[in-house]
């Protein structure tokens, strides 16, 4: 039986993330070293100046995402591989913690990061990747030997634009928009700073680096009233007319609440089953009430649901949004919370709208029970934007502006909006895949599904928040808000993501499909 995830569990000592290296900030969180220090802080002499310069450029750690490269994991190896992938994440978290707490050592020694952090990290990752190989081959699978080349990690400069750490680099927030994906193209900012990276102004202090020390920073925000309109009318973030004037034009809405019962945990049963704190950040859960790392499909199918229609026991979950106002929430001393830089007051959505829409080319088919879909990439800041799927806006602006690499500062009376449009093509066979992505895909621009995939109802999640507007003052941001993230991803808005596991009853799923295919609006 899964754990009661409504109970706010305390952190486990065995899961402490490099606690000896973490510096307390406001009762919890990691202090992000001031990587913007000027050369006069270093020791005298040319070598120390070079060391200071090098340290000033290092903000985070970027490692190849091994999980995204997996193509085939035998059933007998899945749990072992998931455990080792979680170990890779934990190793990165520990390395980032050390990076963030050794500022002076980096200033004094230009080779410190390589010798004390990235070098040892490479060795640990190499051993872990080899255990993944053993798990796969022991179960009769084929291991791609090129994965062994992914052990090495690099450091990323503080002023790197969001998404430039990995493949699929992009400038100024333009998203790699896979054909048919119901979201808006690259944002234009009318001359505003739209880099999504930190400002390297030579004298920034920790006040610029967020309450937890690892972001966000001023460059992660923009006044939405000063952003040039970029949203495609007719494919708005609220789902209006996204399926065009033909095809399956109906909708199905499921009302599942806003997580008013504080159903949270830092697990991810899709990516890291059986691993406590596999997400390294806190999730909101609505719908299924038994989702944690140890929940089986049978337990999920038999669980209670927060949805008004009890035939929807699906699990909908996303990273929480917090306002960094100096306050401390229940998880300030927990793994995945304050210990990993996720600090501040957790905001409950004012609205959580869950809607399924059709396909603009033709009819949709039913989703299979236990289908898992992940959209967006929690590691997009260091992975690159190939899997990013982000829409940030404000009420009253959704049909005008959609942001990807910056959080909006909304005018008075307007609310912050996060919108996610999921993949809507399914391979017709699998409820999951080795990298948790290739069994589903976005429709092409004309609405068709490529490679023999079948159109399924497209899930759209729209979250609305009452957020005090941050203020930008002299290159700093006062009282910022941010999504929870892996610590090394610095709370960048591009890392927003959303997860879904289908547990609609057969009858209700059939009703949904019929409503969508016949042009009805149902709930």
Residue, then its C-alpha position, 0 to 999 in steps of 0.5 A: x500500500x502506498x504511503x499517505x501522501x497527504x501527511x507532510x512527511x519529515x525528511x529522512x536522515x539517510x536521504x539528506x542531500x550533502x547536509x554537511x555542505x549546505x549552509x542554512x538560509x532562513x531556516x532552510x535552503x542552500x546558499x548559492x555562492x556569489x559567483x559574480x565576485x570581482x577580482x579584488x576579492x581574490x588573493x593577489x597575483x595573476x593566478x588568483x585573479x584567473x581563479x576568481x574570474x573562473x569562479x565568477x563564471x560558474x553558476x551550475x552543473x550541466x550533465x547529459x540526461x542519461x534517462x532521455x537516451x534510453x530506448x529499450x529497458x526490459x521489464x525485469x530491469x525497469x526498477x533497477x534502472x529507475x533506481x540508478x537514474x535516481x542515483x544520477x540525479x542525487x549525485x548531481x544535486x550533491x555536486x551542485x551543493x558542493x559547488x554552491x558552498x565552496x566559493x572561496x576555494x574556487x576563488x583561490x584555485x582555478x582547478x578546484x571545480x575540476x579536481x573536487x567536483x566535476x572530476x569525482x562526479x564523472x567517476x560516480x556517474x561512470x559507475x552508475x551508468x555501468x550498473x544501468x548496463x548490467x541491469x539491462x544486459x542481465x535481463x536480456x536487453x541490449x545496452x547502447x554503449x554510447x551511453x557510457x560516454x555521458x558520464x562527464x559533466x560541465x559547469x555552466x556560466x552564470x550568464x548563459x541563456x536559458x536552454x543553452x546548456x544542452x543540445x537544441x540551443x535557443x536565443x531569446x526564449x524561442x521554443x523548439x516547437x514540435x509540429x502541432x504542439x498547441x503552444x505559442x512560438x518564440x516570444x519577442x520582448x520589445x527590447x526587454x532583457x529576455x535572456x533567462x540567465x543571470x545578470x553578471x554585473x560584477x557586484x551582485x550579492x546573494x539577495x539577487x539569487x533568490x531566498x534559497x540562494x539558487x534563483x530566480x534572479x531579476x532577468x527571469x522576470x518581465x513586465x508582461x505589459x511591455x512584451x510584444x504580442x506573440x500568441x497565435x490567435x485561435x490557439x490560445x493557452x486556454x484551449x479556445x478553438x485549438x482543434x480548428x473548425x473541423x475534426x473532433x471539436x468537442x471538449x470534456x472537463x474534469x473538476x478535481x479541485x486545487x489541492x486544498x487538502x495539501x496532497x504533496x510529495x517530492x516523488x515521481x512514480x513515473x520517472x523514479x518508481x520506488x525512490x523517495x524524493x525522486x523528483x527533488x522538488x515538491x508536487x501538487x497532486x489533484x485527482x488520484x489521492x494515492x500517488x507516491x513513489x511506491x503506488x502500484x497501478x492496482x493501488x492507483x486504480x483503487x484509490x480515492x479521487x478529488x475529482x467531482x466525477x468519481x469515475x476520474x481517478x487519474x493523477x494530475x501533478x505538477x511542481x508547486x509554485x512558491x513566493x519567496x517572501x522570506x517565509x518558510x513552509x512546512x518542508x523548509x528542512x526537508x529533502x526536496x524542499x529547503x534542503x535543496x533550495x526550494x523555499x518560500x510560501x507554497x501557493x495554492x492555485x486559485x483555479x485548476x482547470x483540467x480539460x480534454x480537447x480533440x484533434x483538428x484533423x479527425x476523431x480521437x480514440x480512447x486512452x488506455x488505462x494507466x497511460x503515462x504522459x510527461x510534458x515539459x522538462x524539469x531539467x530544461x535549463x541544463x538539458x536544452x529546450x528540445x522537450x520544453x513545453x512552457x506557457x506563462x502568462x497573465x489573465x487578460x493577456x493569454x491570447x496576446x502573450x505567452x512566455x517561455x523563458x521568463x516569469x510574467x509580472x502581472x499588472x494589478x488585478x491580473x493573475x499569473x497563469x501556467x498552461x500546459x498542453x499535453x502530447x495528443x498522439x499515442x503509439x497504440x501499444x504502450x502505456x509508457x516508454x523507456x525515456x517516458x516520452x517516445x510512446x506519445x507525441x505532439x500532432x503535426x501542424x495539420x493535426x495528423x499523427x506521424x508514424x502510425x500514431x493515433x490521435x487521443x484526447x489532448x489534456x490541457x491544464x490551466x493553473x491560475x494563481x494570486x501572486x503578489x507582483x515582484x518588483x525589479x529594483x537596481x538589477x534585483x528582484x524583490x519578493x520573486x515567485x518561482x516553480x520548484x526545481x532540481x537545485x541545479x536548474x535554478x528555478x528557471x521558468x523554462x523548467x515548468x512541467x506537468x504529469x498525468x496518469x490515466x485512470x478514467x473508468x472505461x465508461x467515463x473514458x468512452x463518454x469523453x471520446x464520444x463527447x469530443x468526437x460529436x462536438x459536445x461540451x461535457x463534464 
